[in-house]
């Protein structure tokens, strides 16, 4: 049992499972005990994609692609990269909250955004320590934050304290632990802030375009269909939480392993099975949907099935994007990644002319993701496979 738990702690599956579980717990606590702030909690869960995605693009992907200069102090680089993104993330998240939830006060918005900003250095240090120390130590960062969020969330709900700040105590505690144990590797240099951003600039641009869509989606949904649309989108995302745990685990494994990753592996097959299982449960059980949100329970069967089909296409698009990133030249991947988000943003912009209800919104998501899959298939088919780097150029095994 100890050996099994140790292996689980070392895996990305446990990291994603705990992170998703903490998000579900907060949403359910708000749904049951603090419905007035449920839209804030829903939007916060969506906006947490900003630190997760940006830090993976700025830090994780350059390491995976072997682009990091050997003389750099990796942990110092990670801290500076996260610091450089703090203000842009705050501005983007603040604008999203203003558009999606105009009735919320500025105080509510600022408190809701605090955990999003604190997650930036935590994600940065996860990727840095996965490279410089060990996978198990790096995994402790998101694992401890997730556990702290669930514990504080339950305590805050019982005490009548707003649950959208429940992750802050755990985040601050882990940040303090990291600061107390930081170290500088001998013979390395600390890169400047501009250089810290330049290393992953290509992936950062691609991720930024991707995030523009992720942030615009709930904003447009709230503006077109009201706060209920934000809640429904978040509730559906949480219903697919087990599937996203598996999908995120496959993605992180690919990024960590780089060109050593395999196209077909057991975890990828398990992800497909997870998508099928969750789709069946969500479409067949209004009771399960009602546990998350009343608005979700009342959706028609065809509407829920549309979202399930969208998730299936998203799964393939995600795998195609990551493998294309690993094997293509950075500039070529930049064109592919930006192009895919332009397609999605274009579809979202067009939806403004005809989307007025949640079913219309979910149909537009399905159409746009089908176009994205076709785009990546076209780009991959026209991309020559570059030579595999020598062993000493590959990222160290986790």
Buried (B, 14 or more C-beta within 10 A) or exposed (E): EEEEEEEEBBBBBBBBBBBBBBBBBBBBBBBEBBEEBBBBBBBBBBBBBBBBBBBBBBBBBBBBBBBBEEEBBBBBBBBBBBBBBBEEBBEBBBEBBEBBBEEBEEEBBEBBBBBBBBBBBBBBBBBBBBBBBEBBBBBBBBBBBBBBBBBBBBEBBEEEBBBBBBBBBBBEEBBEEBEEEEEEEEEBBBBEEEBBBBBBBBBBBBBBBBBBBBBBBBBBBBBBBBBBBBBBBBBBBBBBBBBBBBBBBBBBBBBBBBBEBEEEBEBBEBBBEBBEEBBEEBBEEBEBBBBBBBBBBBBEEEBBBBBBBBBBBBBBBBBBBBBBBBBBEBEBBBEBBBBBBBBBBEBBEEBEEEBEEBBBBBBBBBBBBBBBBBBBEEBBEEBEEEEEEEEEEBBEEB
